């Protein structure tokens, strides 16, 4: 939270909008709770489009009027021939991080048939375009676009059905990531698992409908719906695998 508090301090000194880096939803919530205690500032979050997951927080004097363009958010489109390569969020994330850019400098990622779009901090645009030259084994060419050119996917998920013996984290993780129960327990204990963007180290943590589970290096899933109980007394789930 030091980054957010530093931005609030600069805002009070300069009387200007101060956007943070990109934050996950949990961190945004925690930051909002802290900022509510600073009476002299107002704040809002913005990630380039209304339903954005990763957002910046704009901290500003309560009487200041500003344009969202001041959040310094840009869009990069990467073109490549993905016809024979099943591209996914993990490949794109890996390519961006391998270029040297930090995770808090870019927001949401969108994958199309032959292109990938990434929302980034506008100050990093030239660097990202110059240094991200492949995604997985596929050569790509990046180009800055207007944020209005963002192409939202029809669906964020590939849906699957699964049954679990309970709603414990290790059981749901095993079903959603197609790993053995013992392996899922190992990932949890090694602090490689987050639920709703928080590290969880208890294998018996209870998962609920709507929860988002992520595993470092393996992607993430969402429990879309608890469908009921099967004849064998197992819990049926509809799970969305982020694509």
Secondary structure as UniProt FT lines:
FT   HELIX           2..14
FT   STRAND          18..19
FT   HELIX           25..35
FT   TURN            36..37
FT   TURN            39..40
FT   STRAND          41..46
FT   TURN            50..51
FT   STRAND          55..61
FT   TURN            62..63
FT   HELIX           68..71
FT   STRAND          73..79
FT   TURN            83..84
FT   HELIX           89..98
FT   TURN            99..100
FT   HELIX           103..105
FT   STRAND          106..111
FT   STRAND          115..121
FT   HELIX           122..124
FT   HELIX           125..131
FT   STRAND          134..135
FT   TURN            136..137
FT   STRAND          138..139
FT   STRAND          141..145
FT   HELIX           147..149
FT   STRAND          157..164
FT   HELIX           169..177
FT   HELIX           181..189
FT   TURN            190..191
FT   STRAND          193..195
FT   TURN            196..197
FT   STRAND          198..199
FT   TURN            203..204
FT   TURN            209..210
FT   STRAND          212..215
FT   TURN            216..218
FT   STRAND          219..229
FT   TURN            231..232
FT   STRAND          235..242
//
